[in-house]
Amino acid sequence: DELAVRSLVKPGLTGYHQVYGRSSIPFARRVALDVRYVRERSFGTDLHVVLLTVPAVLTGRGAM
């Protein structure tokens, strides 16, 4: 079950759903992106997400 997979890692400061749409995407898509992160997690993935977070925050893309 996706929610069980999602709970395998502690919440962090950022993630795929924050950089790929934030509040503009439906909950089911957010869960799917979190599950994708759990399955792909690595130092490289974390670095990639952090680098994508900067422009997402600066442009406000997807924020309410």
Backbone as ProteinMPNN parsed JSONL, in Angstrom:
{"seq_chain_A": "DELAVRSLVKPGLTGYHQVYGRSSIPFARRVALDVRYVRERSFGTDLHVVLLTVPAVLTGRGAM", "coords_chain_A": {"N_chain_A": [[0.851, -1.178, 0.0], [0.554, 2.233, -0.804], [0.545, 4.323, 1.109], [1.694, 3.082, 3.292], [4.287, 2.588, 2.344], [5.098, 5.196, 2.006], [5.344, 5.991, 4.637], [7.75, 4.987, 5.447], [9.965, 6.597, 5.615], [11.295, 9.435, 7.384], [9.614, 12.591, 7.474], [10.823, 15.324, 5.535], [12.476, 18.452, 4.741], [11.969, 19.103, 2.129], [10.855, 17.706, -1.011], [9.862, 15.505, -3.726], [7.154, 16.199, -4.341], [7.042, 18.834, -3.504], [8.703, 20.155, -5.281], [7.672, 19.542, -7.731], [5.14, 20.69, -8.15], [3.833, 21.295, -5.74], [1.256, 22.677, -3.812], [-0.513, 22.657, -5.902], [-1.071, 20.204, -6.961], [-3.025, 17.187, -6.843], [-3.827, 15.249, -3.843], [-3.45, 12.435, -4.147], [-1.534, 12.324, -6.164], [0.585, 13.588, -4.858], [1.159, 11.688, -2.89], [1.966, 9.588, -4.56], [4.303, 10.71, -5.639], [5.827, 10.957, -3.316], [6.15, 8.249, -2.676], [7.63, 7.452, -4.878], [9.96, 8.89, -4.323], [10.802, 7.56, -1.952], [11.428, 5.062, -2.965], [13.512, 5.688, -4.69], [15.456, 6.904, -3.197], [18.539, 8.376, -2.38], [21.834, 9.745, -1.94], [22.365, 11.26, -4.226], [19.775, 11.656, -5.259], [18.679, 13.187, -3.18], [20.314, 15.47, -3.33], [19.64, 16.387, -5.887], [16.887, 17.0, -5.511], [17.087, 19.027, -3.565], [18.462, 20.98, -5.036], [16.498, 21.535, -6.962], [14.596, 22.663, -5.354], [15.288, 25.286, -4.698], [14.781, 27.08, -7.03], [12.006, 26.58, -7.154], [11.006, 27.622, -4.764], [11.841, 30.302, -4.96], [10.45, 31.213, -7.231], [7.889, 30.725, -6.487], [6.27, 28.863, -7.632], [3.463, 26.82, -7.911], [2.647, 27.331, -5.347], [0.171, 28.201, -2.911]], "CA_chain_A": [[0.0, 0.0, 0.0], [1.409, 3.409, -0.98], [0.683, 5.083, 2.349], [2.649, 2.359, 4.135], [5.614, 2.855, 1.787], [5.359, 6.611, 2.285], [5.695, 6.172, 6.041], [9.034, 4.351, 5.724], [11.001, 7.603, 5.853], [10.883, 10.611, 8.143], [9.375, 13.762, 6.632], [11.964, 16.228, 5.435], [12.2, 19.847, 4.411], [11.52, 19.202, 0.751], [10.651, 16.418, -1.642], [9.388, 15.594, -5.11], [5.903, 16.929, -4.57], [7.281, 20.257, -3.312], [9.358, 20.752, -6.445], [6.923, 19.216, -8.94], [3.769, 21.158, -8.156], [3.418, 21.761, -4.418], [-0.171, 22.574, -3.482], [-1.346, 22.637, -7.105], [-1.319, 18.829, -7.395], [-3.926, 16.464, -5.926], [-3.22, 14.445, -2.785], [-3.018, 11.125, -4.659], [-0.276, 12.543, -6.903], [1.613, 13.861, -3.853], [1.529, 10.398, -2.298], [2.726, 8.846, -5.571], [5.636, 11.304, -5.716], [6.542, 10.576, -2.094], [6.516, 6.837, -2.814], [8.737, 7.435, -5.846], [11.16, 9.326, -3.604], [11.214, 6.495, -1.036], [12.035, 3.982, -3.755], [14.703, 6.161, -5.395], [16.272, 7.738, -2.317], [19.993, 8.249, -2.361], [22.456, 11.065, -1.799], [22.168, 11.963, -5.491], [18.371, 12.081, -5.326], [18.52, 14.285, -2.229], [20.978, 16.643, -3.892], [18.803, 16.828, -7.013], [15.677, 17.623, -4.971], [17.463, 20.291, -2.925], [18.76, 21.947, -6.102], [15.242, 21.934, -7.581], [13.805, 23.398, -4.378], [15.643, 26.707, -4.727], [13.95, 27.836, -7.971], [10.587, 26.419, -6.83], [10.703, 28.574, -3.696], [12.052, 31.672, -5.44], [9.409, 31.603, -8.181], [6.569, 30.517, -5.889], [5.529, 27.948, -8.504], [2.641, 25.824, -7.249], [2.254, 27.725, -3.986], [-1.172, 28.798, -2.814]], "C_chain_A": [[0.894, 1.238, 0.0], [1.592, 4.21, 0.301], [1.658, 4.404, 3.302], [4.082, 2.603, 3.653], [6.029, 4.28, 2.123], [5.832, 6.817, 3.719], [7.042, 5.542, 6.408], [10.153, 5.349, 6.004], [10.43, 8.765, 6.641], [10.605, 11.758, 7.17], [10.59, 14.678, 6.646], [11.526, 17.643, 5.096], [11.639, 20.018, 3.015], [11.356, 17.791, 0.197], [10.13, 16.618, -3.056], [8.112, 16.406, -5.242], [6.065, 18.428, -4.311], [7.9, 20.901, -4.551], [8.608, 20.488, -7.751], [5.452, 19.603, -8.839], [3.238, 21.694, -6.855], [1.915, 21.619, -4.225], [-1.077, 22.503, -4.703], [-1.638, 21.223, -7.605], [-2.209, 18.11, -6.386], [-3.167, 15.557, -4.954], [-2.696, 13.112, -3.307], [-1.699, 11.251, -5.424], [0.866, 12.831, -5.933], [2.107, 12.561, -3.222], [2.377, 9.604, -3.282], [4.145, 9.401, -5.695], [6.459, 10.97, -4.474], [7.0, 9.121, -2.153], [7.677, 6.7, -3.801], [10.032, 7.85, -5.16], [11.678, 8.205, -2.698], [11.933, 5.398, -1.806], [13.341, 4.39, -4.414], [15.713, 6.859, -4.484], [17.746, 7.342, -2.332], [20.552, 9.651, -2.146], [22.218, 11.894, -3.063], [20.748, 12.477, -5.649], [18.149, 13.264, -4.4], [19.14, 15.57, -2.764], [20.145, 17.237, -5.025], [17.565, 17.567, -6.505], [15.996, 18.963, -4.319], [17.755, 21.352, -3.976], [17.493, 22.421, -6.81], [14.379, 22.77, -6.643], [14.059, 24.9, -4.474], [14.807, 27.473, -5.75], [12.451, 27.713, -7.677], [10.168, 27.422, -5.765], [10.81, 30.004, -4.207], [10.96, 32.124, -6.401], [8.005, 31.466, -7.594], [5.694, 29.569, -6.699], [4.772, 26.904, -7.691], [2.196, 26.191, -5.854], [0.861, 28.367, -4.009], [-1.09, 30.264, -2.537]], "O_chain_A": [[1.886, 1.284, 0.728], [2.68, 4.725, 0.556], [2.372, 5.08, 4.042], [4.985, 2.802, 4.465], [7.179, 4.533, 2.483], [6.631, 7.714, 3.988], [7.429, 5.566, 7.576], [11.181, 4.981, 6.573], [9.234, 9.048, 6.576], [11.287, 11.884, 6.153], [11.291, 14.786, 7.652], [10.342, 17.976, 5.161], [10.913, 20.975, 2.747], [11.681, 16.809, 0.864], [9.976, 17.746, -3.524], [7.993, 17.221, -6.157], [5.295, 19.223, -4.851], [7.645, 22.072, -4.833], [8.876, 21.135, -8.763], [4.598, 18.908, -9.391], [2.286, 22.474, -6.852], [1.363, 20.543, -4.455], [-2.285, 22.31, -4.563], [-2.377, 21.057, -8.575], [-2.147, 18.403, -5.192], [-2.031, 15.155, -5.205], [-1.595, 12.703, -2.939], [-0.843, 10.371, -5.332], [1.989, 12.377, -6.148], [3.307, 12.357, -3.043], [3.388, 9.014, -2.9], [5.094, 8.63, -5.841], [7.661, 10.726, -4.576], [8.11, 8.799, -1.729], [8.599, 5.917, -3.575], [11.08, 7.242, -5.382], [12.878, 7.933, -2.684], [12.94, 4.866, -1.338], [14.194, 3.541, -4.674], [16.73, 7.357, -4.968], [18.119, 6.169, -2.303], [19.807, 10.63, -2.17], [21.907, 13.083, -2.983], [20.533, 13.596, -6.116], [17.504, 14.24, -4.783], [18.542, 16.64, -2.656], [19.971, 18.453, -5.104], [17.231, 18.638, -7.01], [15.257, 19.931, -4.499], [17.342, 22.502, -3.826], [17.413, 23.579, -7.218], [13.513, 23.514, -7.105], [13.129, 25.695, -4.342], [14.164, 28.452, -5.372], [11.7, 28.656, -7.93], [9.089, 28.009, -5.855], [9.948, 30.831, -3.909], [10.578, 33.295, -6.393], [7.046, 32.018, -8.132], [4.488, 29.49, -6.463], [5.362, 26.19, -6.881], [1.442, 25.444, -5.231], [0.45, 28.984, -4.992], [-2.12, 30.929, -2.424]]}, "name": "protein", "num_of_chains": 1, "seq": "DELAVRSLVKPGLTGYHQVYGRSSIPFARRVALDVRYVRERSFGTDLHVVLLTVPAVLTGRGAM"}
